[in-house]
Amino acid sequence: MKSINIAIFQQYLRIYKSDERNKFENKYGEMPDDWYGCHNGDAIFIGDNPGVDKIGTCYHESVHFVDWLLEHRLGVNLESLWDHTELRAYMVQWVGDQVRRYCCE
């Protein structure tokens, strides 16, 4: 598990890769066997699934984390995310890169 401090939001992002599934499930709850990606609060899990683009999964779960972070730390109503697309886009890019580096390189 890699923990990344996002100091500006006073929040950590915890990233779990496929061989850390048990650690993720012990902390955040069990997932169905066929789940290869999951977001739960401050954490993202990226697993392996043949035929599924792992890098795409990194960015998919990063969107969920960023939406949670915006709502959790800034009080942004998820229905008004369209008012924050540039902020959201930069955050997804940065978070997705962090997840990809840990899980795919």
CYANA upper distance limits for C-alpha pairs under 8 A (distance plus 0.5 A):
  1 MET  CA     14 ARG  CA      7.16
  1 MET  CA     15 ILE  CA      6.06
  1 MET  CA     16 TYR  CA      5.32
  1 MET  CA     17 LYS  CA      7.60
  1 MET  CA     20 GLU  CA      7.38
  2 LYS  CA     14 ARG  CA      6.24
  2 LYS  CA     15 ILE  CA      5.69
  2 LYS  CA     16 TYR  CA      7.27
  2 LYS  CA    102 TYR  CA      7.94
  3 SER  CA     12 TYR  CA      6.84
  3 SER  CA     13 LEU  CA      6.15
  3 SER  CA     14 ARG  CA      5.00
  3 SER  CA     15 ILE  CA      6.87
  4 ILE  CA     12 TYR  CA      5.89
  4 ILE  CA     13 LEU  CA      5.61
  4 ILE  CA     14 ARG  CA      6.93
  5 ASN  CA     10 GLN  CA      7.95
  5 ASN  CA     11 GLN  CA      6.62
  5 ASN  CA     12 TYR  CA      4.98
  5 ASN  CA     13 LEU  CA      7.01
  6 ILE  CA     10 GLN  CA      6.58
  6 ILE  CA     11 GLN  CA      5.80
  6 ILE  CA     12 TYR  CA      6.16
  6 ILE  CA     13 LEU  CA      7.69
  7 ALA  CA     11 GLN  CA      6.86
  7 ALA  CA     12 TYR  CA      8.38
  9 PHE  CA     73 ARG  CA      6.99
 11 GLN  CA     42 ASP  CA      8.31
 12 TYR  CA     42 ASP  CA      7.12
 13 LEU  CA     42 ASP  CA      5.76
 13 LEU  CA     43 ALA  CA      6.25
 13 LEU  CA     44 ILE  CA      8.20
 14 ARG  CA     42 ASP  CA      6.61
 14 ARG  CA     43 ALA  CA      5.02
 14 ARG  CA     44 ILE  CA      6.83
 15 ILE  CA     43 ALA  CA      6.28
 15 ILE  CA     44 ILE  CA      5.50
 15 ILE  CA     45 PHE  CA      6.54
 15 ILE  CA     46 ILE  CA      8.35
 15 ILE  CA     99 VAL  CA      7.02
 15 ILE  CA    102 TYR  CA      8.16
 16 TYR  CA     20 GLU  CA      6.14
 16 TYR  CA     21 ARG  CA      7.40
 16 TYR  CA     23 LYS  CA      8.46
 16 TYR  CA     24 PHE  CA      7.04
 16 TYR  CA     43 ALA  CA      8.06
 16 TYR  CA     44 ILE  CA      6.64
 16 TYR  CA     45 PHE  CA      5.13
 16 TYR  CA     46 ILE  CA      6.80
 16 TYR  CA    103 CYS  CA      8.18
 17 LYS  CA     21 ARG  CA      7.34
 17 LYS  CA     45 PHE  CA      6.29
 17 LYS  CA     46 ILE  CA      5.45
 17 LYS  CA     47 GLY  CA      6.33
 17 LYS  CA    102 TYR  CA      8.05
 17 LYS  CA    103 CYS  CA      5.86
 18 SER  CA     45 PHE  CA      7.81
 18 SER  CA     46 ILE  CA      6.31
 18 SER  CA     47 GLY  CA      4.45
 18 SER  CA     48 ASP  CA      6.54
 18 SER  CA    103 CYS  CA      8.32
 19 ASP  CA     47 GLY  CA      8.19
 20 GLU  CA     24 PHE  CA      6.92
 21 ARG  CA     25 GLU  CA      6.61
 21 ARG  CA     45 PHE  CA      7.71
 21 ARG  CA     47 GLY  CA      7.97
 22 ASN  CA     26 ASN  CA      6.45
 23 LYS  CA     27 LYS  CA      6.91
 24 PHE  CA     28 TYR  CA      6.36
 24 PHE  CA     29 GLY  CA      7.89
 24 PHE  CA     45 PHE  CA      7.47
 25 GLU  CA     29 GLY  CA      4.99
 25 GLU  CA     30 GLU  CA      5.24
 25 GLU  CA     31 MET  CA      7.36
 26 ASN  CA     30 GLU  CA      7.75
 28 TYR  CA     40 ASN  CA      7.35
 31 MET  CA     35 TRP  CA      6.98
 35 TRP  CA     47 GLY  CA      8.20
 36 TYR  CA     45 PHE  CA      8.21
 36 TYR  CA     46 ILE  CA      6.48
 36 TYR  CA     47 GLY  CA      4.88
 36 TYR  CA     48 ASP  CA      6.21
 36 TYR  CA     49 ASN  CA      6.52
 37 GLY  CA     44 ILE  CA      7.93
 37 GLY  CA     45 PHE  CA      5.84
 37 GLY  CA     46 ILE  CA      5.10
 37 GLY  CA     47 GLY  CA      6.26
 37 GLY  CA     57 THR  CA      6.90
 37 GLY  CA     58 CYS  CA      8.35
 37 GLY  CA     61 GLU  CA      7.26
 38 CYS  CA     44 ILE  CA      6.23
 38 CYS  CA     45 PHE  CA      5.56
 38 CYS  CA     46 ILE  CA      7.29
 38 CYS  CA     61 GLU  CA      6.86
 39 HIS  CA     43 ALA  CA      6.30
 39 HIS  CA     44 ILE  CA      5.01
 39 HIS  CA     45 PHE  CA      6.90
 39 HIS  CA     61 GLU  CA      6.33
 39 HIS  CA     62 SER  CA      8.45
 39 HIS  CA     64 HIS  CA      6.94
 39 HIS  CA     65 PHE  CA      6.90
 40 ASN  CA     44 ILE  CA      6.95
 40 ASN  CA     65 PHE  CA      8.25
 41 GLY  CA     65 PHE  CA      7.48
 41 GLY  CA     68 TRP  CA      7.22
 42 ASP  CA     65 PHE  CA      7.53
 42 ASP  CA     69 LEU  CA      8.47
 43 ALA  CA     65 PHE  CA      8.00
 44 ILE  CA     61 GLU  CA      7.05
 44 ILE  CA     62 SER  CA      8.04
 44 ILE  CA     65 PHE  CA      7.88
 46 ILE  CA     54 LYS  CA      8.00
 46 ILE  CA     57 THR  CA      7.48
 46 ILE  CA     58 CYS  CA      7.09
 46 ILE  CA    103 CYS  CA      7.27
 47 GLY  CA     54 LYS  CA      8.19
 48 ASP  CA     52 VAL  CA      8.32
 48 ASP  CA     54 LYS  CA      7.40
 49 ASN  CA     54 LYS  CA      8.35
 52 VAL  CA     57 THR  CA      8.40
 53 ASP  CA     57 THR  CA      6.90
 54 LYS  CA     58 CYS  CA      6.87
 54 LYS  CA    104 CYS  CA      7.82
 55 ILE  CA     59 TYR  CA      7.17
 55 ILE  CA    100 ARG  CA      6.67
 55 ILE  CA    104 CYS  CA      7.49
 56 GLY  CA     60 HIS  CA      6.57
 57 THR  CA     61 GLU  CA      6.58
 58 CYS  CA     62 SER  CA      6.62
 58 CYS  CA     96 GLY  CA      6.25
 58 CYS  CA     99 VAL  CA      6.36
 58 CYS  CA    100 ARG  CA      6.24
 58 CYS  CA    103 CYS  CA      8.49
 59 TYR  CA     63 VAL  CA      6.80
 59 TYR  CA     92 VAL  CA      7.51
 59 TYR  CA     93 GLN  CA      8.17
 59 TYR  CA     95 VAL  CA      8.37
 59 TYR  CA     96 GLY  CA      5.23
 59 TYR  CA     97 ASP  CA      8.39
 59 TYR  CA     99 VAL  CA      8.36
 59 TYR  CA    100 ARG  CA      8.35
 60 HIS  CA     64 HIS  CA      7.45
 61 GLU  CA     65 PHE  CA      6.87
 62 SER  CA     66 VAL  CA      6.55
 62 SER  CA     92 VAL  CA      6.30
 62 SER  CA     95 VAL  CA      6.39
 62 SER  CA     96 GLY  CA      5.78
 62 SER  CA     99 VAL  CA      8.13
 63 VAL  CA     67 ASP  CA      6.61
 63 VAL  CA     92 VAL  CA      6.14
 63 VAL  CA     96 GLY  CA      8.50
 64 HIS  CA     68 TRP  CA      6.69
 65 PHE  CA     69 LEU  CA      6.51
 66 VAL  CA     70 LEU  CA      6.53
 66 VAL  CA     88 ARG  CA      7.48
 66 VAL  CA     91 MET  CA      7.06
 66 VAL  CA     92 VAL  CA      6.73
 66 VAL  CA     95 VAL  CA      8.17
 67 ASP  CA     71 GLU  CA      6.72
 67 ASP  CA     78 LEU  CA      7.53
 67 ASP  CA     88 ARG  CA      8.26
 68 TRP  CA     72 HIS  CA      6.22
 69 LEU  CA     73 ARG  CA      6.09
 69 LEU  CA     74 LEU  CA      7.94
 70 LEU  CA     74 LEU  CA      5.65
 70 LEU  CA     75 GLY  CA      6.94
 70 LEU  CA     76 VAL  CA      6.06
 71 GLU  CA     75 GLY  CA      5.04
 71 GLU  CA     76 VAL  CA      5.06
 71 GLU  CA     77 ASN  CA      6.53
 71 GLU  CA     78 LEU  CA      7.15
 72 HIS  CA     76 VAL  CA      8.26
 76 VAL  CA     80 SER  CA      7.53
 76 VAL  CA     81 LEU  CA      7.69
 77 ASN  CA     81 LEU  CA      7.36
 80 SER  CA     84 HIS  CA      8.05
 81 LEU  CA     85 THR  CA      7.00
 81 LEU  CA     88 ARG  CA      8.42
 84 HIS  CA     88 ARG  CA      6.53
 85 THR  CA     89 ALA  CA      6.39
 86 GLU  CA     90 TYR  CA      6.80
 87 LEU  CA     91 MET  CA      6.72
 88 ARG  CA     92 VAL  CA      6.55
 89 ALA  CA     93 GLN  CA      6.67
 90 TYR  CA     94 TRP  CA      6.72
 91 MET  CA     95 VAL  CA      6.47
 92 VAL  CA     96 GLY  CA      6.13
 93 GLN  CA     97 ASP  CA      6.60
 94 TRP  CA     98 GLN  CA      6.91
 95 VAL  CA     99 VAL  CA      6.78
 96 GLY  CA    100 ARG  CA      6.48
 97 ASP  CA    101 ARG  CA      6.53
 98 GLN  CA    102 TYR  CA      6.95
 99 VAL  CA    103 CYS  CA      6.51
100 ARG  CA    104 CYS  CA      5.71
100 ARG  CA    105 GLU  CA      7.56
101 ARG  CA    105 GLU  CA      5.81
